[in-house]
Amino acid sequence: MADDQDSRARLSVEHTGQGVIVHVRGEMDIDHADRLRETLHAEVTHPQGSAEIVVDVTDLTFCDSAGLNALLQARLTAQDLGRHIQLHNPSRQMSRLLELTGADQFFPTTPA
């Protein structure tokens, strides 16, 4: 498992037999969204990558529009490549952000 050691937002990628899990922890804001965008893009576009990518947001304490935009861009790229992104265990704040922006219709979610 690779890990980005930022003090506010941390990302790690786990390759499993069922697919890829991108763990997002801390605060995902404009200062950290580029790292999320790059990580998701690399996983979504990997030639031998998984068709299923789970973004585990269990430990995501905050997400702003920049973080949401990174997720939406990754979703579009995944869709173009016949792959899927789902969110695992979004917090109340994350669920509210998805609902307010209408993005909840684009991301299947799984509970804890």
Residue frames as qw, qx, qy, qz and C-alpha x, y, z in Angstrom:
[[0.000, 0.891, 0.455, 0.000, 0.00, 0.00, 0.00],
 [0.402, 0.309, -0.009, 0.862, 1.47, 3.38, -1.06],
 [0.276, -0.788, -0.483, 0.263, 0.82, 6.35, 1.21],
 [0.243, 0.648, 0.030, 0.721, 0.99, 10.13, 0.76],
 [0.515, -0.383, -0.542, 0.542, 2.14, 11.61, 4.09],
 [0.014, -0.533, -0.090, -0.841, 0.48, 15.03, 3.97],
 [0.054, -0.048, -0.690, 0.720, -0.47, 16.38, 7.40],
 [0.453, 0.184, 0.226, -0.843, -4.00, 17.39, 6.33],
 [0.856, 0.294, -0.015, -0.426, -5.03, 14.99, 3.59],
 [0.308, -0.407, 0.847, 0.148, -3.66, 11.50, 3.14],
 [0.810, 0.343, -0.195, -0.435, -4.18, 9.14, 0.23],
 [0.333, -0.357, 0.868, 0.094, -3.28, 5.49, -0.07],
 [0.706, 0.290, -0.386, -0.518, -4.01, 2.95, -2.77],
 [0.522, -0.216, 0.808, -0.167, -4.75, -0.68, -2.10],
 [0.541, 0.262, -0.620, -0.504, -4.91, -3.26, -4.88],
 [0.601, -0.112, 0.697, -0.376, -7.12, -6.21, -3.94],
 [0.268, 0.076, 0.916, 0.289, -8.36, -9.28, -5.77],
 [0.249, 0.688, 0.675, -0.098, -11.69, -7.52, -6.34],
 [0.296, 0.862, 0.219, 0.349, -10.38, -4.15, -7.50],
 [0.402, 0.286, -0.252, 0.833, -8.73, -0.98, -6.29],
 [0.365, -0.821, -0.424, 0.112, -9.45, 0.93, -3.11],
 [0.306, 0.480, -0.145, 0.809, -8.30, 4.54, -2.83],
 [0.457, -0.628, -0.527, 0.346, -8.37, 5.55, 0.83],
 [0.134, 0.627, 0.024, 0.767, -8.87, 9.28, 1.41],
 [0.542, -0.550, -0.514, 0.374, -8.28, 10.62, 4.92],
 [0.308, -0.327, -0.148, 0.881, -8.33, 14.05, 6.51],
 [0.260, 0.751, 0.237, -0.558, -9.42, 17.22, 4.76],
 [0.517, 0.262, 0.578, 0.575, -9.76, 17.29, 0.98],
 [0.110, 0.873, 0.204, -0.429, -9.66, 20.92, -0.07],
 [0.535, 0.841, -0.072, -0.031, -8.22, 23.04, -2.85],
 [0.114, -0.784, 0.609, 0.017, -4.69, 22.56, -1.51],
 [0.436, -0.267, 0.860, -0.012, -4.94, 18.78, -1.79],
 [0.761, 0.436, 0.300, -0.375, -7.38, 18.11, -4.63],
 [0.482, 0.678, -0.502, -0.237, -4.66, 17.90, -7.29],
 [0.098, -0.373, 0.916, -0.108, -3.12, 14.91, -5.49],
 [0.600, 0.224, 0.676, -0.365, -6.52, 13.20, -5.39],
 [0.647, 0.653, -0.053, -0.390, -7.08, 14.00, -9.07],
 [0.283, 0.627, -0.714, -0.128, -3.66, 12.57, -10.01],
 [0.297, -0.193, 0.909, -0.220, -4.11, 9.43, -7.91],
 [0.660, 0.374, 0.526, -0.384, -7.56, 8.67, -9.29],
 [0.569, 0.695, -0.262, -0.353, -6.49, 9.41, -12.86],
 [0.087, 0.517, -0.850, -0.056, -3.56, 6.99, -12.55],
 [0.396, 0.017, 0.883, -0.253, -5.82, 4.22, -11.24],
 [0.635, 0.536, 0.338, -0.443, -8.65, 4.82, -13.70],
 [0.565, 0.729, -0.278, -0.270, -6.39, 4.97, -16.76],
 [0.339, -0.481, 0.803, 0.096, -3.98, 2.15, -15.86],
 [0.508, 0.277, -0.633, -0.514, -4.05, -0.24, -18.85],
 [0.489, -0.090, -0.868, 0.016, -4.40, -3.34, -16.67],
 [0.185, -0.163, 0.473, -0.846, -6.41, -1.49, -14.06],
 [0.120, 0.314, 0.903, -0.267, -9.52, -2.70, -12.37],
 [0.104, -0.496, -0.581, -0.637, -12.99, -2.01, -13.74],
 [0.487, -0.769, -0.393, -0.131, -14.13, -1.23, -10.18],
 [0.350, 0.302, -0.374, 0.804, -12.54, 1.57, -8.18],
 [0.473, -0.736, -0.483, 0.026, -13.73, 2.21, -4.65],
 [0.164, 0.541, -0.275, 0.777, -12.96, 5.54, -3.03],
 [0.563, -0.486, -0.620, 0.249, -13.05, 4.89, 0.70],
 [0.017, 0.604, -0.065, 0.794, -14.01, 8.17, 2.33],
 [0.663, -0.532, -0.518, 0.089, -14.63, 6.71, 5.79],
 [0.567, -0.492, -0.196, 0.631, -11.89, 8.89, 7.31],
 [0.233, 0.416, 0.240, 0.845, -12.48, 11.95, 5.15],
 [0.187, -0.515, -0.563, 0.618, -13.37, 14.70, 7.60],
 [0.213, 0.746, 0.116, -0.621, -14.00, 17.48, 5.07],
 [0.488, 0.214, 0.618, 0.578, -14.40, 17.83, 1.31],
 [0.175, 0.623, 0.076, -0.759, -14.86, 21.07, -0.59],
 [0.693, 0.639, 0.106, -0.316, -15.81, 21.72, -4.21],
 [0.246, 0.700, -0.647, -0.177, -12.23, 21.14, -5.40],
 [0.297, -0.212, 0.925, -0.109, -12.24, 17.64, -3.93],
 [0.641, 0.422, 0.545, -0.337, -15.68, 16.96, -5.38],
 [0.515, 0.746, -0.239, -0.347, -14.50, 18.20, -8.77],
 [0.013, 0.513, -0.852, -0.103, -11.57, 15.74, -8.65],
 [0.463, 0.095, 0.856, -0.211, -14.03, 12.91, -7.97],
 [0.614, 0.624, 0.286, -0.388, -16.34, 14.03, -10.77],
 [0.348, 0.721, -0.511, -0.314, -13.49, 14.27, -13.28],
 [0.157, -0.307, 0.939, 0.004, -12.31, 10.78, -12.34],
 [0.572, 0.316, 0.679, -0.335, -15.85, 9.48, -12.74],
 [0.585, 0.707, -0.047, -0.394, -16.10, 10.89, -16.27],
 [0.199, 0.607, -0.749, -0.177, -12.76, 9.38, -17.26],
 [0.342, -0.093, 0.919, -0.173, -13.76, 6.05, -15.73],
 [0.639, 0.484, 0.437, -0.408, -17.07, 6.09, -17.58],
 [0.483, 0.720, -0.350, -0.355, -15.29, 6.77, -20.88],
 [0.177, 0.474, -0.862, -0.031, -13.10, 3.72, -20.24],
 [0.748, -0.164, -0.555, -0.326, -15.93, 1.43, -19.15],
 [0.427, -0.021, -0.722, 0.544, -14.91, 1.55, -15.50],
 [0.430, -0.738, -0.397, -0.336, -16.85, 2.50, -12.38],
 [0.200, 0.270, -0.534, 0.776, -16.16, 4.54, -9.27],
 [0.544, -0.647, -0.479, -0.236, -18.11, 4.16, -6.07],
 [0.067, -0.606, 0.431, -0.665, -17.78, 5.88, -2.71],
 [0.632, -0.250, -0.718, 0.152, -17.49, 3.86, 0.46],
 [0.471, -0.587, -0.531, 0.390, -18.99, 5.16, 3.69],
 [0.179, 0.536, 0.051, 0.823, -19.35, 8.89, 2.98],
 [0.168, -0.235, -0.578, 0.763, -19.64, 11.06, 6.09],
 [0.119, 0.764, 0.571, -0.275, -22.64, 13.20, 6.80],
 [0.008, -0.744, 0.155, 0.650, -20.79, 16.25, 5.42],
 [0.111, -0.228, 0.770, 0.585, -19.76, 14.38, 2.26],
 [0.167, 0.460, 0.866, 0.101, -23.28, 13.01, 1.74],
 [0.091, 0.818, 0.347, -0.449, -24.70, 16.50, 2.15],
 [0.047, -0.583, 0.429, 0.688, -22.21, 17.93, -0.39],
 [0.137, 0.051, 0.887, 0.438, -23.19, 15.22, -2.88],
 [0.127, 0.642, 0.749, -0.106, -26.90, 15.88, -2.33],
 [0.028, 0.799, 0.141, -0.584, -26.65, 19.68, -2.57],
 [0.014, 0.541, -0.529, -0.654, -24.71, 19.52, -5.82],
 [0.835, 0.343, -0.015, -0.430, -26.71, 16.70, -7.37],
 [0.292, 0.555, -0.776, -0.063, -23.57, 14.57, -7.58],
 [0.541, -0.168, 0.746, -0.350, -25.18, 11.86, -5.46],
 [0.839, 0.397, 0.166, -0.333, -26.83, 10.57, -8.64],
 [0.578, 0.673, -0.460, -0.039, -23.39, 9.89, -10.17],
 [0.153, 0.461, -0.817, 0.310, -21.79, 7.94, -7.34],
 [0.810, -0.330, -0.451, -0.179, -23.08, 4.69, -6.00],
 [0.142, -0.626, 0.572, -0.510, -22.24, 4.49, -2.30],
 [0.730, -0.173, -0.659, 0.054, -21.70, 1.61, 0.09],
 [0.512, -0.793, 0.083, -0.319, -22.16, 1.91, 3.84],
 [0.123, -0.644, 0.718, -0.232, -19.56, 0.99, 6.46]]
